[in-house]
Amino acid sequence: MKTENSIDIVITWVDGNDPEWRSEKNKTRYGKEQLAETDDREERFRDWENLRYWFRGIENCAPWVRKVHFVTWGHLPKWLNTKHPKLNIVRHTDYIPPGFLPTFNSHTIEWNMHRIPGLSEQFVYFNDDMFLLKRTGETDFFRNGLPVDMLALQPDVANVDNPVMPYIYLNNAFEIAFPEKSAYEIF
């Protein structure tokens, strides 16, 4: 059931130390369908053990959040209270079409988020290394049902000195330039 007047959070998480996950990932690492080299460094999948702080940040800084959709390959932190009423555990198999599974590609995981069962029409996406550090309100993210901010990835912008991140994040530009308007009103 999708809702229109509530805001959810989607967070993706992986435990790169999980031996079962590693085994599955290694089976697909050099598959025949892989068209290009990928960034497969250990730090991309490492669990930095700071997820408790992420949840604490949401609890303290955004208590208005309706649900937290915790997207995972299938493993969970041992300490996670899976019975919390605001928590929805979402495995890749719960929302990604079978033809794209198994996946270890963040784009596949992100591009299918709209398929998460019960996800609100309005949601905010977090990686597990993005934290809320001060109190926020719903209007920091949505106004009149529209997002107030947007993120643009510019893959063609030259950043040749860094082959891992050859793009530039453009974020908050609209909020700074036009605090009274949403990005969608500008275009």
N, C-alpha and C positions, 0 to 999 in steps of 0.2 A: 504494500500500500504506500503510494507516494503521497507526501504531504506538501502543502504549498507555503505555509506560514511558519515553518520551523527550519532550523539550520542544523545540519549534521556535520560531522567531521569524518573524513576518511584518512586513515594513516596506513602506510605500507611498512612492513617490517620483515626482515629475514634474519635467521640465525645461521650465518655462514659456517659455524662450527658443527652444525648438526650433521652427523655422518651419513644419514639416509638422504638428506637434502644434497650433500656433496656428491654422493654416488649418482643420484638422478641428474644433477647438473653436469657431471663429467660425461655421462652418456650422450648428452646433447651438445656438448661443447664444440665438437668439430663435425657436426652433422652435415649431410650433403646439401641441406637447404640453407646453410649459413652462407650468405653472399659476400660478407665483408668481415674484416677483423673487428672484434669488439673489445671494449675496455673490460678486461677480465681480472683486474688487479684485486688482490685480497681485500684491500680496504673498502672496496665497493660492496662487499657482502659481510663485512665484519660486524659483529654485535658489540657496540661500544659500552654496553651495560648502563646506559643512561635513560632507558625507556621509562623507568619509574619517575624520573624528573619530568618527562614529557607529560605523563598522565597527571602528575601533581600540578603542572602548569595549566593544563586544561581545567582541572577541578577548581583551582584557585582563581584563574584569570578569565575563564569563560564558562561559568556555571549555567548559563542559559542554553548551552548546547543540548539538543534533544538526544542524539545518539552518537556514539563513536563506533565507526565501522573499522574494525581492526583487520586489515588485509594481510594474509600470510599464506605461504606455500602449504602450511599444515602444522607447523610446529608453533609452540606457544612458550612464553617465559614461564618458568615454574611458579613464580610468585603471583602471576596474574589472576585476579578474581574474576573468573569467567562467568560468575553468576550476577555480576553487577548489572542493575537494570538498564543502565545507559550503554552497555557494551554489547556489540554485535560482532561475533567472530565470523570472518568471511574468508573462506579458503578459495584459492584460484578456481578450483573445480565448481564452486558455488555460482560463479558468474561469467567466467570466460568460456566461450564455446569450445567444445571438445577438440575441434580441428586445430586449435591454437595451443593445445596443452601437450606435454608440460611446457611451461614457459619460464624463462629466467631473464626475460627482457622487460625492462621497466616500461617501455612504450606499450607493449601488449597489455600489461597490467593496468596502466593508466587509461588507455583508449577504450577499455571495456568497463570502466567504473560506473558508467550510467546504467549498467545491467545489474548492479548490486541490489538484491531484493530488499525492499523497504527503505531505500535511500530517498531522502528528501530531495525535492526539486532544487533546493538551495543547499549546497554543501561546500565545505572548504577542505582542500586536499593538503595534507602535511606529509612530508617525509619524516622518518624517525629522528632526524638531526635538525629539525626546525622546532623551536620552542617558543611558547608564549611566556613572556617574562613580566608583563604588567596587565592589569585589568583591561579587558576589551568588551565591547558591546556588539550586539547584532549589526548595528548600523556601521560598524567598522568594516563589515564585509558585504552587506547588502542594504540597499535603500530602494524603497518602492519595488521590491521584488527583483531588482537588478544588481549585479555585482558592482561594487564601487572601485574595484581594482582589477588589473589584469596582468598576466605575465606573458611576455613575448620572448620566444627563443629565436634568435637570429643566427641560424647555422651558417649563413654565408658571410657574416661579418668576420673579417680577418682577425684571428688571434693565433697566428702561426707559432708563437713562442710557447704555447701550451697545447700539445696535441690531444690531451684528454678533454679539455674544455674549450673547443674551438668556436664557442658561441658566447654571446653576451646576453645577460639577463637585463631586460628593460622592465622595471617594476616601479610602481608608485608614481610614475611620471604624471599620470592624469590627476592623481590626488594632490600632488604638489602644485601643478599648474592650474588646475581647475577644481578647487576643493568643494565647490558647490554643485558639481556635476559628476555623473558617472561616466565611465569611458564610453558607454554605449550612446550617450547623448552627444558626444563629440563627433563621432563618425557619421 
